[in-house]
């Protein structure tokens, strides 16, 4: 996926609907887990730091994304 910022393009390393195995690295202020894929931040609700989980990308924004747990 490619986003345009003021005439510049930025490539995002994930796409909506894709599934990844990740490690939750940190917790956001709202309590969501934070994973990173090639440095790109993904928020994952219902997780805690250190969890190794499988996620599905639900929404991708230019600087971060949201995912859900895959059972």
N, CA, C and O atoms as a GROMACS GRO file, in nm:
protein
  284
    1UNK      N    1   0.085  -0.116   0.000
    1UNK     CA    2   0.000   0.000   0.000
    1UNK      C    3   0.090   0.123   0.000
    1UNK      O    4   0.191   0.126   0.070
    2UNK      N    5   0.052   0.224  -0.078
    2UNK     CA    6   0.132   0.346  -0.088
    2UNK      C    7   0.043   0.465  -0.054
    2UNK      O    8  -0.068   0.477  -0.105
    3UNK      N    9   0.093   0.553   0.033
    3UNK     CA   10   0.022   0.674   0.070
    3UNK      C   11   0.100   0.793   0.017
    3UNK      O   12   0.222   0.787   0.003
    4UNK      N   13   0.030   0.903  -0.012
    4UNK     CA   14   0.094   1.026  -0.059
    4UNK      C   15   0.090   1.130   0.053
    4UNK      O   16  -0.014   1.154   0.113
    5UNK      N   17   0.206   1.190   0.081
    5UNK     CA   18   0.216   1.297   0.179
    5UNK      C   19   0.280   1.417   0.112
    5UNK      O   20   0.399   1.414   0.078
    6UNK      N   21   0.204   1.522   0.093
    6UNK     CA   22   0.258   1.646   0.038
    6UNK      C   23   0.353   1.621  -0.079
    6UNK      O   24   0.463   1.675  -0.083
    7UNK      N   25   0.308   1.539  -0.173
    7UNK     CA   26   0.388   1.514  -0.292
    7UNK      C   27   0.488   1.401  -0.279
    7UNK      O   28   0.552   1.365  -0.377
    8UNK      N   29   0.503   1.344  -0.159
    8UNK     CA   30   0.595   1.233  -0.139
    8UNK      C   31   0.515   1.105  -0.121
    8UNK      O   32   0.406   1.107  -0.064
    9UNK      N   33   0.569   0.994  -0.169
    9UNK     CA   34   0.500   0.866  -0.148
    9UNK      C   35   0.569   0.790  -0.036
    9UNK      O   36   0.691   0.798  -0.018
   10UNK      N   37   0.490   0.716   0.039
   10UNK     CA   38   0.542   0.638   0.150
   10UNK      C   39   0.483   0.498   0.141
   10UNK      O   40   0.361   0.482   0.135
   11UNK      N   41   0.568   0.398   0.141
   11UNK     CA   42   0.522   0.260   0.132
   11UNK      C   43   0.501   0.204   0.272
   11UNK      O   44   0.584   0.223   0.361
   12UNK      N   45   0.391   0.134   0.290
   12UNK     CA   46   0.357   0.072   0.418
   12UNK      C   47   0.379  -0.078   0.404
   12UNK      O   48   0.335  -0.136   0.305
   13UNK      N   49   0.447  -0.143   0.500
   13UNK     CA   50   0.484  -0.284   0.484
   13UNK      C   51   0.374  -0.385   0.512
   13UNK      O   52   0.400  -0.506   0.510
   14UNK      N   53   0.251  -0.340   0.538
   14UNK     CA   54   0.140  -0.432   0.566
   14UNK      C   55   0.020  -0.395   0.481
   14UNK      O   56   0.010  -0.283   0.430
   15UNK      N   57  -0.072  -0.491   0.466
   15UNK     CA   58  -0.197  -0.464   0.394
   15UNK      C   59  -0.314  -0.519   0.474
   15UNK      O   60  -0.301  -0.618   0.545
   16UNK      N   61  -0.427  -0.453   0.462
   16UNK     CA   62  -0.548  -0.498   0.532
   16UNK      C   63  -0.581  -0.641   0.490
   16UNK      O   64  -0.575  -0.676   0.372
   17UNK      N   65  -0.616  -0.723   0.590
   17UNK     CA   66  -0.652  -0.862   0.565
   17UNK      C   67  -0.538  -0.960   0.577
   17UNK      O   68  -0.561  -1.081   0.586
   18UNK      N   69  -0.412  -0.912   0.577
   18UNK     CA   70  -0.298  -1.002   0.589
   18UNK      C   71  -0.282  -1.048   0.734
   18UNK      O   72  -0.323  -0.978   0.828
   19UNK      N   73  -0.222  -1.167   0.751
   19UNK     CA   74  -0.201  -1.226   0.884
   19UNK      C   75  -0.051  -1.234   0.910
   19UNK      O   76   0.027  -1.271   0.822
   20UNK      N   77  -0.010  -1.198   1.033
   20UNK     CA   78   0.131  -1.198   1.072
   20UNK      C   79   0.146  -1.260   1.211
   20UNK      O   80   0.056  -1.252   1.293
   21UNK      N   81   0.261  -1.321   1.235
   21UNK     CA   82   0.301  -1.364   1.369
   21UNK      C   83   0.393  -1.255   1.423
   21UNK      O   84   0.494  -1.223   1.362
   22UNK      N   85   0.358  -1.200   1.539
   22UNK     CA   86   0.434  -1.088   1.595
   22UNK      C   87   0.454  -1.107   1.745
   22UNK      O   88   0.387  -1.188   1.809
   23UNK      N   89   0.548  -1.030   1.800
   23UNK     CA   90   0.567  -1.020   1.944
   23UNK      C   91   0.524  -0.880   1.986
   23UNK      O   92   0.564  -0.781   1.927
   24UNK      N   93   0.441  -0.873   2.090
   24UNK     CA   94   0.397  -0.744   2.142
   24UNK      C   95   0.514  -0.684   2.219
   24UNK      O   96   0.566  -0.745   2.313
   25UNK      N   97   0.556  -0.565   2.178
   25UNK     CA   98   0.676  -0.504   2.234
   25UNK      C   99   0.650  -0.403   2.345
   25UNK      O  100   0.735  -0.380   2.431
   26UNK      N  101   0.531  -0.344   2.344
   26UNK     CA  102   0.502  -0.237   2.439
   26UNK      C  103   0.350  -0.224   2.454
   26UNK      O  104   0.274  -0.293   2.386
   27UNK      N  105   0.309  -0.137   2.545
   27UNK     CA  106   0.167  -0.111   2.567
   27UNK      C  107   0.141   0.038   2.545
   27UNK      O  108   0.214   0.122   2.597
   28UNK      N  109   0.037   0.070   2.470
   28UNK     CA  110  -0.001   0.209   2.444
   28UNK      C  111  -0.075   0.266   2.565
   28UNK      O  112  -0.115   0.191   2.655
   29UNK      N  113  -0.092   0.397   2.568
   29UNK     CA  114  -0.162   0.462   2.680
   29UNK      C  115  -0.302   0.408   2.701
   29UNK      O  116  -0.349   0.397   2.814
   30UNK      N  117  -0.369   0.372   2.591
   30UNK     CA  118  -0.506   0.321   2.600
   30UNK      C  119  -0.510   0.174   2.638
   30UNK      O  120  -0.618   0.118   2.655
   31UNK      N  121  -0.394   0.110   2.652
   31UNK     CA  122  -0.388  -0.030   2.694
   31UNK      C  123  -0.370  -0.131   2.583
   31UNK      O  124  -0.354  -0.250   2.610
   32UNK      N  125  -0.374  -0.086   2.457
   32UNK     CA  126  -0.352  -0.178   2.345
   32UNK      C  127  -0.206  -0.217   2.337
   32UNK      O  128  -0.117  -0.138   2.368
   33UNK      N  129  -0.181  -0.341   2.294
   33UNK     CA  130  -0.045  -0.385   2.270
   33UNK      C  131   0.010  -0.320   2.144
   33UNK      O  132  -0.066  -0.285   2.053
   34UNK      N  133   0.141  -0.303   2.140
   34UNK     CA  134   0.208  -0.245   2.023
   34UNK      C  135   0.304  -0.348   1.966
   34UNK      O  136   0.394  -0.396   2.035
   35UNK      N  137   0.285  -0.380   1.839
   35UNK     CA  138   0.378  -0.464   1.765
   35UNK      C  139   0.437  -0.378   1.654
   35UNK      O  140   0.380  -0.276   1.617
   36UNK      N  141   0.551  -0.421   1.601
   36UNK     CA  142   0.611  -0.350   1.488
   36UNK      C  143   0.645  -0.449   1.378
   36UNK      O  144   0.700  -0.556   1.404
   37UNK      N  145   0.610  -0.413   1.257
   37UNK     CA  146   0.643  -0.491   1.139
   37UNK      C  147   0.726  -0.401   1.049
   37UNK      O  148   0.675  -0.304   0.994
   38UNK      N  149   0.854  -0.434   1.036
   38UNK     CA  150   0.949  -0.350   0.961
   38UNK      C  151   0.944  -0.206   1.011
   38UNK      O  152   0.952  -0.112   0.932
   39UNK      N  153   0.931  -0.189   1.144
   39UNK     CA  154   0.929  -0.057   1.206
   39UNK      C  155   0.792   0.010   1.206
   39UNK      O  156   0.775   0.113   1.272
   40UNK      N  157   0.696  -0.045   1.134
   40UNK     CA  158   0.561   0.012   1.124
   40UNK      C  159   0.480  -0.032   1.246
   40UNK      O  160   0.473  -0.151   1.276
   41UNK      N  161   0.419   0.063   1.316
   41UNK     CA  162   0.347   0.036   1.441
   41UNK      C  163   0.209  -0.021   1.413
   41UNK      O  164   0.133   0.031   1.331
   42UNK      N  165   0.178  -0.130   1.484
   42UNK     CA  166   0.047  -0.194   1.478
   42UNK      C  167  -0.009  -0.202   1.620
   42UNK      O  168   0.058  -0.254   1.709
   43UNK      N  169  -0.130  -0.152   1.641
   43UNK     CA  170  -0.197  -0.160   1.771
   43UNK      C  171  -0.283  -0.286   1.773
   43UNK      O  172  -0.361  -0.313   1.682
   44UNK      N  173  -0.267  -0.364   1.883
   44UNK     CA  174  -0.338  -0.492   1.896
   44UNK      C  175  -0.408  -0.496   2.032
   44UNK      O  176  -0.341  -0.517   2.134
   45UNK      N  177  -0.540  -0.477   2.036
   45UNK     CA  178  -0.612  -0.482   2.164
   45UNK      C  179  -0.607  -0.621   2.227
   45UNK      O  180  -0.596  -0.722   2.157
   46UNK      N  181  -0.616  -0.624   2.360
   46UNK     CA  182  -0.624  -0.751   2.431
   46UNK      C  183  -0.493  -0.826   2.444
   46UNK      O  184  -0.492  -0.947   2.465
   47UNK      N  185  -0.382  -0.755   2.432
   47UNK     CA  186  -0.250  -0.818   2.444
   47UNK      C  187  -0.167  -0.743   2.546
   47UNK      O  188  -0.201  -0.633   2.589
   48UNK      N  189  -0.056  -0.807   2.586
   48UNK     CA  190   0.037  -0.741   2.679
   48UNK      C  191   0.180  -0.762   2.629
   48UNK      O  192   0.206  -0.850   2.547
   49UNK      N  193   0.271  -0.680   2.678
   49UNK     CA  194   0.411  -0.688   2.636
   49UNK      C  195   0.464  -0.829   2.654
   49UNK      O  196   0.444  -0.891   2.759
   50UNK      N  197   0.533  -0.879   2.553
   50UNK     CA  198   0.592  -1.012   2.557
   50UNK      C  199   0.507  -1.119   2.494
   50UNK      O  200   0.557  -1.228   2.464
   51UNK      N  201   0.378  -1.092   2.472
   51UNK     CA  202   0.291  -1.190   2.407
   51UNK      C  203   0.339  -1.217   2.264
   51UNK      O  204   0.373  -1.124   2.191
   52UNK      N  205   0.340  -1.344   2.225
   52UNK     CA  206   0.367  -1.382   2.086
   52UNK      C  207   0.233  -1.425   2.029
   52UNK      O  208   0.176  -1.525   2.072
   53UNK      N  209   0.183  -1.350   1.931
   53UNK     CA  210   0.047  -1.370   1.882
   53UNK      C  211   0.041  -1.368   1.730
   53UNK      O  212   0.133  -1.320   1.663
   54UNK      N  213  -0.068  -1.420   1.678
   54UNK     CA  214  -0.098  -1.412   1.535
   54UNK      C  215  -0.206  -1.305   1.521
   54UNK      O  216  -0.308  -1.310   1.589
   55UNK      N  217  -0.182  -1.210   1.430
   55UNK     CA  218  -0.276  -1.099   1.413
   55UNK      C  219  -0.321  -1.089   1.268
   55UNK      O  220  -0.255  -1.135   1.175
   56UNK      N  221  -0.438  -1.026   1.252
   56UNK     CA  222  -0.490  -0.994   1.119
   56UNK      C  223  -0.501  -0.842   1.111
   56UNK      O  224  -0.563  -0.780   1.198
   57UNK      N  225  -0.444  -0.783   1.008
   57UNK     CA  226  -0.448  -0.639   0.990
   57UNK      C  227  -0.590  -0.598   0.952
   57UNK      O  228  -0.645  -0.646   0.853
   58UNK      N  229  -0.649  -0.508   1.031
   58UNK     CA  230  -0.787  -0.464   1.009
   58UNK      C  231  -0.795  -0.328   0.940
   58UNK      O  232  -0.881  -0.307   0.854
   59UNK      N  233  -0.704  -0.237   0.977
   59UNK     CA  234  -0.708  -0.101   0.921
   59UNK      C  235  -0.566  -0.048   0.912
   59UNK      O  236  -0.487  -0.064   1.005
   60UNK      N  237  -0.534   0.013   0.799
   60UNK     CA  238  -0.400   0.069   0.778
   60UNK      C  239  -0.412   0.218   0.753
   60UNK      O  240  -0.485   0.262   0.663
   61UNK      N  241  -0.340   0.296   0.832
   61UNK     CA  242  -0.330   0.440   0.816
   61UNK      C  243  -0.187   0.472   0.774
   61UNK      O  244  -0.101   0.384   0.778
   62UNK      N  245  -0.159   0.596   0.736
   62UNK     CA  246  -0.024   0.627   0.687
   62UNK      C  247   0.090   0.600   0.785
   62UNK      O  248   0.199   0.562   0.743
   63UNK      N  249   0.067   0.617   0.916
   63UNK     CA  250   0.176   0.602   1.012
   63UNK      C  251   0.161   0.485   1.108
   63UNK      O  252   0.256   0.452   1.180
   64UNK      N  253   0.046   0.422   1.111
   64UNK     CA  254   0.023   0.308   1.200
   64UNK      C  255  -0.098   0.230   1.152
   64UNK      O  256  -0.170   0.272   1.062
   65UNK      N  257  -0.119   0.114   1.215
   65UNK     CA  258  -0.232   0.030   1.177
   65UNK      C  259  -0.296  -0.034   1.298
   65UNK      O  260  -0.245  -0.023   1.410
   66UNK      N  261  -0.407  -0.101   1.275
   66UNK     CA  262  -0.480  -0.171   1.380
   66UNK      C  263  -0.499  -0.316   1.338
   66UNK      O  264  -0.521  -0.345   1.220
   67UNK      N  265  -0.490  -0.407   1.434
   67UNK     CA  266  -0.506  -0.549   1.404
   67UNK      C  267  -0.589  -0.615   1.512
   67UNK      O  268  -0.607  -0.562   1.622
   68UNK      N  269  -0.640  -0.733   1.479
   68UNK     CA  270  -0.713  -0.814   1.576
   68UNK      C  271  -0.640  -0.946   1.593
   68UNK      O  272  -0.564  -0.988   1.505
   69UNK      N  273  -0.664  -1.011   1.706
   69UNK     CA  274  -0.604  -1.142   1.731
   69UNK      C  275  -0.671  -1.247   1.645
   69UNK      O  276  -0.792  -1.244   1.624
   70UNK      N  277  -0.591  -1.341   1.595
   70UNK     CA  278  -0.643  -1.455   1.521
   70UNK      C  279  -0.640  -1.573   1.616
   70UNK      O  280  -0.535  -1.605   1.671
   71UNK      N  281  -0.751  -1.637   1.636
   71UNK     CA  282  -0.760  -1.751   1.729
   71UNK      C  283  -0.706  -1.876   1.664
   71UNK      O  284  -0.704  -1.983   1.726
   0.00000   0.00000   0.00000
